[in-house]
Every structure is written in structure tokens, then in C-alpha cells.
Amino acid sequence: MIHQYISNGYHIVMDVNSGSVHVMDKYAYDAVPIVERLLSQGVENPEKIARTVEEELAIDSLEAEETVGELFALKEAGQLFAEDIYENYIDAFKTRETVVKALCLHIAHDCNLACKYCFAGEGEYHGKRALMSLEVGKKALDFLVANSGNRVNLEVDFFGGEPLMNWQVVKELVAYGRSLEGLHNKKFRFTLTTNGVLLDDEILAFANKEMANLVLSIDGRKEIHDLMRPHRGGQGSYDEILPKYKMAAESRKQMNYYVRGTYTRNNTDFSEDVIHLANEGFEQISVEPVVADKSEEYALRMEDVPKLLNEYDKLALEYIRRKKEGKGFQFFHFMIDLEGGPCVAKRLSGCGSGTEYLAVTPWGDLYPCHQFVGQEEFLMGNVDEGIIREEIRDKFKACNVYAKKECRNCFAKFYCSGGCAANAYHESGDVNGAYELGCELQRKRVECAIMIKAALADEEKES
């Protein structure tokens, strides 16, 4: 499978099945679809293909021969027109043995903000307000250890609601987790997601010692943030959290954190919010599209897509400019590894929700991920009895890019790994469905990320 596009003057050819990406001159770029077509028709003679390229592109014979020769050299190297090597593994992949390696601990089903787009219903998750007890948290960590097989590295995200509303239990669970490491040959990687309202020096000091990553929620410009992330009384939260986040970023030496925002129909010019956060000194930034019921006034719509795609192009150019000036930042959705990349399992199935990754409610119920919490049809079990409804796990185990008809012929499938199962379910009613708007945005982000790689590689060559 080949995907071609032109961005920022670069003629980019992606060989989807091999993962190879090529920046080509115009002749080679234009010749690729001709060669691909002829190969699909069973024509494999380079000389015959060169004659067709010569005729269709109206170039001289020597140029055609050299161009086709270069393309065939890439083909022989397995970097162009490659066969799909993954689909043959699907049956074995679906029956693979899985272990649990990560938990999202809903340490607090409560929140001190009233964010308008919150999928958790201001922390309640379609249920009641509650804080996780130390006992339930310990059982969750015991469950993780017991179900992690031989895996050494385990991940636990303290999530909410707002986890800082149950901070003492967070600290005690970290200590408990550390006590399990030597006994079971495990290593916990703790992370924390917070709205920042309760963040203080003592909490930050502990987080810097124990938390491998911090996710700090902020939506960008003050007027946008305060519109969507107010307190319950309606007052904004931007001014109280911004200095705390700056302190957190600097105390972590601008690493191992993200300021994480959500853009909505209120800020379809979201590149301005990313740039705002960069101007405030943040170097690790993620701003993502809201996923909301179409009836909500802030929900993104398909008619917004052209504007949003343009925003990613605009952001990519600004990203390159700042990198070249030595004032760069990382934007989560532009981070693509074109060399090592994710393992085959990750390429095919993504985050591992429902199998390797589970969410735990304050009372110990297990769900496939945080976005399914409170939906009883996805209740998998609990920390006392473990996974009871194995059919749910098996459903997610079989969730992969070949099980989704919309993914099979999509060039981005091995980058997004089929996308978010929760978004697909909420849009289509099936975890193997698709979220059309999200797919459009993901494809553009992949294209931008690859163009950025090309531009920065050119910069390195020139320097």
C-alpha cells in the first residue's frame, strides 16, 4: 500500500506495509502510481515499465529509466511496494496470551472543577461521588502484580475526577507499590493526571520523586481555558494553575510531563492555544480534539474538519520554525518514531485497553479503560474476584486494524493502531467501528509529523 502527498514543498511517499518513508523528486513521485499500477497488473519488467513512465509523464527515456531503476532498487530493498507482513499473524495475535501491565486507578470520583466537556460527568462517571479507599487501592495493586505474568515493568496512573482530592491515599499506595517491587521482581511506574487546583510545593516534591510523568490539564489561552474549565461557581481556574504548572515544568527540567489541553468548537483555531502554551515556556504539549455528543454546542462537526486540518498544517510550520531557531517544543501528536517504532502488537491493537490496560473504580470494579467506566455492559469484574466476564476481554483482544473495515485500507493504520476503542464505540456502537472525524484528524497529524521529520532532516544536512 502506497500513500503519497505534498506538504511544505516535500513530495512524500509512504510505503505503508514496510513503514518506509521517502522524500522524492517530482519525477519519481509522479512515477510511483504508474509503477504500482503496472505491478498490480503483473508487469514486472523494468524496461517495459520505464517506457510507460516515459510516455505518461512525457519525459525523456534516460530520465524514465533512471527513475524506474531507483524505484525498483527500493522495491528490492523491501522499502517500496512491500507486501503486508502483518495480516498473516492475525489469528495467532487474537489468541495470544495477554497479561495486565497497566492500571488507571480512579482514585477520586469527585472533582473541584466543572469542566463542560468532561466525559466523567464532573468526576461521577454516571454514578456517585466517591474516593478510593487505601484497602481497595492495595487490592488493585495486588491484582496487577498477580496478573502481570513475567512482566517486570508495570504502570499505574492516578486518575479522577481529581486525584489530589484523595492525596493521602495516593501517597500510601505509592509506598505500598514500592514495598511490592522487591518481593515480586516488579518495578512500578507511577503517573499523575491533575487539574492543578490543589497542587502545592509538598505535592510537587513528592511527585518529582515518585511520579514518572505528570499530566497537567490546561486548555491554552485564558479565555478558552476559563470558558471550558471553570470552578463549580463559574469562576475561571487559569490564573491559579498557570504559575503552578510553570513551576512543575521547570522543577522537572522540562521533561517527563505534559500540559494537556482539549480543543472544542469554541477554539477551532487551536494552533493558537498550542503556541500560547509554548510562549508560556512549556516544552511538552498535547492539545487534543474533544469527543462529545453531537448535540453539545461545543462538539466538533465534520464541517469543521477543513479548518482543523489547516490548523495542523499551520502548527507544523510553526513547530519547524521554532525548532530551527532553538526554541522548540514537543507536540504529542507530531511525535513519530520512523526507525524503531512500536512493536507489532502495538501497531495492530494500540493501547491494549480491555486486555493489558484496565481502569479501576473507587469500589474496585474493573473496566476496559477510563472512558468505559460506569457503562455496566463493560463491567469486567473486580479486584477481589478478578476478570469475571472474559468475553469482554476476548472482544477487546480481537480488536485490531484488520478487524475494522475502515482501517484496512487506511495509510495511517500502523501509526494510530486503529484508534481509540471508546471513541469508536461511542460513535458507531462497536469497538471495531470508527470515529470518522477523529480518523480525518489522525491522518493529517501523521502527514504533518512525517513532513516535520523531512524538514528537520534537511536542516541537519545543511548545518
C-alpha positions in Angstrom: 0.0 0.0 0.0 1.3 3.4 -1.0 0.3 6.8 0.3 1.5 10.0 -1.4 1.1 13.6 -0.6 2.8 17.0 -1.0 3.4 19.1 2.1 5.5 22.2 2.6 7.1 21.6 -0.8 8.1 18.0 0.0 6.9 15.1 -2.2 6.4 12.4 0.3 5.8 8.7 -0.4 4.8 6.4 2.4 5.2 2.6 1.9 2.6 1.6 4.5 3.4 -2.1 4.8 7.2 -1.7 5.3 6.9 1.6 7.3 9.4 3.3 4.9 9.0 6.9 4.1 10.7 8.6 1.1 11.1 12.2 0.1 11.3 12.1 -3.7 11.9 14.4 -6.6 8.8 15.2 -8.8 9.7 12.6 -11.5 9.9 9.8 -9.0 6.9 10.9 -7.1 4.8 11.0 -10.3 6.1 7.7 -11.4 5.2 5.8 -8.2 1.5 5.3 -9.0 2.3 4.2 -12.6 4.8 1.6 -11.3 2.3 0.5 -8.6 -0.5 0.1 -11.2 1.7 -1.9 -13.6 3.0 -4.2 -10.8 -0.6 -4.9 -9.7 -1.3 -5.9 -13.4 1.6 -8.4 -13.3 4.0 -6.2 -15.3 7.4 -6.6 -13.7 9.9 -5.8 -16.5 11.7 -2.6 -15.6 12.3 -1.7 -19.2 8.7 -2.0 -20.2 7.6 0.0 -17.1 10.1 2.7 -18.0 8.6 3.0 -21.4 5.2 3.5 -19.9 6.5 6.1 -17.4 8.3 7.9 -20.3 5.0 8.1 -22.3 2.7 9.0 -19.4 4.9 11.6 -17.8 6.3 12.9 -21.2 9.9 12.7 -20.0 13.0 11.5 -21.9 13.9 7.8 -21.9 17.0 8.2 -19.9 15.2 10.1 -17.1 12.5 7.4 -17.1 15.0 4.5 -16.9 16.9 6.2 -14.0 13.7 6.9 -12.2 12.3 3.4 -12.6 15.7 1.9 -11.6 15.7 3.9 -8.4 12.1 2.8 -7.6 13.0 -0.9 -8.3 16.1 -0.6 -6.1 13.8 0.5 -3.2 11.4 -2.3 -4.1 14.2 -4.9 -3.9 15.3 -3.5 -0.6 11.8 -4.0 0.8 11.2 -0.3 1.2 8.6 0.3 -1.6 5.6 -1.7 -2.8 6.1 -4.1 0.1 3.8 -6.9 0.9 1.7 -6.9 4.0 3.6 -9.0 6.6 1.2 -8.5 9.4 -2.2 -9.9 8.4 -0.8 -13.5 8.3 -0.2 -13.1 12.1 -3.8 -12.1 13.0 -5.1 -15.5 14.0 -2.2 -16.0 16.4 -2.4 -12.4 17.5 -6.1 -12.8 18.5 -5.4 -15.9 20.6 -2.2 -14.6 22.2 -1.7 -14.9 25.9 -2.1 -11.5 27.5 -1.0 -10.1 30.8 -2.2 -6.9 32.6 0.6 -4.4 32.6 -1.1 -1.1 33.4 -4.0 0.2 35.6 -5.8 3.5 35.6 -6.7 4.0 39.3 -9.8 6.2 39.7 -8.5 7.4 43.0 -11.3 10.0 43.1 -14.8 10.0 41.5 -15.1 13.7 42.5 -13.7 16.9 41.2 -13.3 20.5 42.3 -13.9 21.9 38.7 -16.9 21.7 36.5 -15.4 21.2 33.1 -18.1 21.4 30.4 -16.8 18.6 28.2 -15.9 16.2 31.0 -16.7 12.6 29.9 -16.6 11.7 33.6 -19.6 13.9 34.5 -17.6 16.2 36.8 -15.9 13.1 38.3 -19.0 11.0 38.9 -18.8 8.6 35.9 -22.5 8.0 35.6 -22.7 7.1 39.3 -22.0 8.5 42.7 -19.2 10.6 44.1 -16.6 8.5 45.9 -13.0 8.4 47.0 -10.9 5.1 46.6 -10.0 3.6 50.0 -6.5 2.5 50.7 -7.8 -1.1 51.0 -9.3 -1.1 47.5 -6.1 0.6 46.1 -3.9 -2.1 47.7 -6.1 -4.8 46.2 -5.8 -3.2 42.8 -2.0 -3.2 43.0 -2.1 -6.8 44.2 -4.3 -7.7 41.3 -1.9 -6.0 38.9 1.1 -7.9 40.3 -0.8 -11.2 40.3 -2.0 -10.8 36.7 1.2 -9.4 35.2 2.9 -12.7 34.5 6.7 -12.3 34.0 6.5 -8.7 33.1 8.7 -6.6 35.3 7.7 -3.0 34.5 4.1 -2.1 35.5 2.3 1.2 35.1 -0.2 2.9 37.4 -1.9 6.2 36.6 -3.6 8.1 39.4 -6.7 9.5 37.7 -10.0 11.0 38.5 -12.1 13.2 38.8 -9.3 15.0 40.6 -6.8 12.6 42.3 -5.4 15.3 44.5 -8.7 15.3 46.4 -7.5 11.9 47.8 -3.8 12.7 48.1 -3.1 10.8 51.3 -4.2 7.6 49.7 -2.1 8.3 46.6 1.0 8.6 48.8 0.2 5.5 50.7 -0.4 3.5 47.6 2.9 4.6 46.1 4.6 3.4 49.3 2.7 0.1 49.1 3.7 -0.4 45.5 7.3 0.2 46.3 7.1 -2.4 49.0 5.9 -5.0 46.4 8.7 -4.4 44.0 11.5 -6.4 45.6 9.1 -9.1 46.8 7.8 -9.9 43.3 10.6 -8.6 41.0 8.4 -5.7 39.7 9.0 -2.1 39.0 6.1 0.4 39.3 6.0 3.5 37.0 3.5 5.9 38.6 1.9 8.8 36.8 -0.5 11.5 37.9 -3.1 13.5 36.0 -4.3 16.6 37.7 -6.2 19.9 37.1 -3.7 21.7 39.3 -6.0 23.5 41.6 -4.7 21.7 44.7 -1.1 21.4 43.5 1.4 22.8 46.1 5.0 22.6 46.9 4.7 19.5 49.1 2.7 17.6 46.4 5.1 18.6 43.7 8.1 17.5 45.7 6.5 14.1 46.2 5.5 13.9 42.5 9.0 14.8 41.4 10.4 11.9 43.5 7.8 9.2 42.7 5.9 10.1 39.5 7.5 9.2 36.2 5.1 11.5 34.4 2.8 14.4 35.2 -0.2 15.3 33.0 -1.3 18.9 33.8 -4.7 19.9 32.4 -4.9 23.3 30.7 -6.7 24.2 27.5 -4.5 27.1 26.3 -5.4 30.7 26.2 -7.0 32.1 29.4 -10.3 32.9 27.7 -10.6 29.4 26.3 -9.5 27.6 29.4 -11.8 29.5 31.7 -14.7 29.0 29.4 -14.4 25.3 29.5 -12.7 24.5 32.8 -14.4 26.7 35.5 -15.0 26.1 39.1 -18.4 24.9 40.2 -19.3 28.5 41.0 -18.4 29.6 37.4 -15.1 31.4 38.2 -12.1 30.5 36.0 -9.1 28.4 37.0 -6.5 29.6 34.6 -4.8 32.2 36.8 -4.4 29.9 39.8 -3.0 26.9 37.9 -0.6 28.6 35.4 2.1 29.6 37.8 1.9 26.1 39.4 2.4 24.4 36.1 5.3 26.6 35.2 6.9 25.7 38.5 6.2 22.0 37.9 7.7 22.1 34.3 10.9 23.8 35.5 11.3 21.6 38.6 11.2 18.6 36.2 13.7 20.2 33.9 11.1 20.4 31.1 10.9 16.6 30.9 8.5 13.9 32.0 5.4 15.9 32.0 2.7 17.2 29.6 0.5 20.2 29.7 -2.6 18.6 28.2 -5.5 20.5 26.6 -8.7 19.8 24.8 -10.0 21.9 21.9 -13.6 22.3 21.0 -15.8 24.2 18.6 -15.1 27.3 20.7 -11.4 27.2 19.5 -11.1 25.6 16.1 -8.1 27.9 15.9 -6.4 25.6 18.4 -2.9 26.1 17.0 -3.1 29.5 18.8 -3.6 27.6 22.1 -0.6 25.4 21.4 1.5 28.4 20.5 0.3 30.2 23.6 1.4 27.3 25.8 4.8 27.3 24.1 5.1 31.0 24.6 4.4 30.5 28.3 7.5 28.3 28.4 6.1 24.8 28.2 8.1 22.4 26.1 5.9 19.2 26.4 2.5 19.9 25.0 -0.6 17.9 24.0 -3.8 19.6 22.8 -6.4 17.1 21.5 -9.9 17.3 19.9 -12.9 17.0 22.2 -15.1 13.9 21.7 -18.6 14.8 22.6 -22.2 14.1 21.8 -23.2 15.9 18.6 -26.0 17.7 20.5 -23.4 19.7 22.6 -22.8 23.2 21.3 -19.1 22.8 21.8 -18.9 19.4 19.9 -16.7 19.3 16.7 -18.6 18.6 13.5 -17.5 17.2 10.1 -17.9 20.7 8.6 -15.1 21.9 11.0 -12.6 19.4 9.5 -11.1 21.6 6.7 -10.4 24.3 9.3 -8.9 21.8 11.7 -6.7 20.3 9.1 -5.4 23.7 8.2 -4.6 24.4 11.8 -2.4 21.3 11.9 -0.6 22.5 8.8 -0.2 25.9 10.4 1.1 24.4 13.6 3.5 22.1 11.8 5.2 25.1 10.1 5.4 27.0 13.4 6.8 23.8 15.0 9.6 23.6 12.4 10.4 27.3 12.6 10.8 27.2 16.4 12.9 24.0 16.2 15.3 25.7 13.7 15.6 28.7 16.0 16.4 26.6 19.0 13.1 27.5 20.7 11.4 24.2 20.0 8.8 22.2 21.9 7.4 18.7 21.7 3.8 18.3 20.4 2.5 14.9 21.4 0.7 14.2 18.1 3.8 15.1 16.0 6.0 12.6 17.7 6.5 9.6 15.4 9.4 7.1 15.5 10.2 6.2 11.9 13.1 3.9 12.8 12.3 1.7 15.8 8.6 2.4 16.3 6.1 0.4 18.3 6.2 -3.4 18.4 3.9 -5.5 16.2 1.2 -5.8 18.9 1.1 -2.1 19.4 0.9 -1.5 15.6 -2.1 -3.8 15.4 -4.0 -3.1 18.5 -2.9 0.2 20.1 -3.2 0.9 23.8 -4.3 -2.6 24.9 -7.5 -1.4 26.6 -9.5 -4.3 28.0 -6.5 -6.7 27.9 -3.2 -5.2 29.1 -4.7 -2.0 30.4 -7.7 -1.7 32.8 -9.5 1.0 34.8 -10.4 0.5 38.5 -13.2 2.4 40.1 -13.1 3.6 43.8 -15.0 0.5 44.8 -12.8 -1.8 42.9 -14.7 -2.6 39.7 -12.7 -3.3 36.5 -13.5 -1.7 33.2 -11.6 -1.8 29.8 -10.4 1.8 30.2 -11.4 5.0 31.9 -13.8 6.0 29.1 -15.9 3.0 29.7 -16.3 3.4 33.4 -19.9 3.5 34.5 -21.2 1.7 31.5 -22.4 -1.6 33.0 -22.2 -3.5 29.8 -18.4 -3.2 30.0 -18.0 -4.1 33.7 -15.4 -6.9 33.6 -15.0 -7.9 37.2 -13.5 -6.5 40.4 -10.2 -6.5 42.3 -11.5 -9.2 44.7 -12.5 -11.8 42.1 -10.5 -10.6 39.1 -11.9 -10.8 35.5 -15.3 -12.4 35.6 -16.6 -11.6 32.2 -13.9 -12.9 30.0 -16.0 -12.4 26.9 -15.4 -8.7 27.2 -11.6 -9.2 27.4 -11.8 -11.5 24.4 -13.8 -8.9 22.5 -11.0 -6.3 23.1 -8.3 -8.9 22.4 -9.7 -9.4 18.9 -9.8 -5.6 18.3 -7.2 -4.7 15.7 -6.7 -2.9 12.5 -7.8 -5.8 10.4 -11.0 -6.3 12.3 -12.0 -2.7 11.4 -13.1 -2.4 7.8 -12.4 1.4 7.9 -8.8 0.7 8.9 -7.8 -2.0 6.4 -7.1 0.4 3.5 -6.0 3.4 5.6 -2.4 4.5 5.3 -2.3 5.6 9.0 -3.4 2.3 10.4 0.1 1.2 11.7 0.6 4.7 13.4 -2.8 5.0 15.1 -3.3 1.2 15.6 -7.0 1.5 14.9 -7.6 4.5 17.1 -9.5 4.7 20.4 -11.9 1.8 21.0 -14.0 4.0 23.3 -14.4 6.7 20.7 -15.3 4.1 18.1 -17.9 2.6 20.3 -19.5 5.9 21.3 -19.7 6.9 17.6 -20.6 3.7 16.0 -21.8 1.3 18.8 -18.9 -1.1 18.1 -15.4 -1.1 19.4 -14.4 -2.3 15.9 -16.2 0.7 14.3 -14.7 4.0 13.5 -14.9 7.6 14.6 -14.8 9.4 11.2 -13.9 12.9 12.4 -11.1 11.5 14.6 -9.8 9.4 11.7 -9.6 12.5 9.5 -7.6 14.4 12.1 -5.3 11.5 12.8 -4.4 11.1 9.2 -3.5 14.8 9.0 -1.4 14.5 12.1 0.6 11.6 10.7 1.2 13.5 7.5 2.4 16.6 9.4 4.6 14.6 11.6 6.4 12.9 8.7 6.8 16.2 6.9 8.3 17.7 10.0 10.8 14.8 10.0 11.8 15.6 6.4 12.2 19.3 7.1 14.3 18.8 10.2 16.4 16.2 8.4 17.1 18.8 5.7 18.1 21.3 8.4 20.6 18.7 9.8 22.1 18.2 6.4 22.6 21.9 5.9 24.2 22.5 9.3 
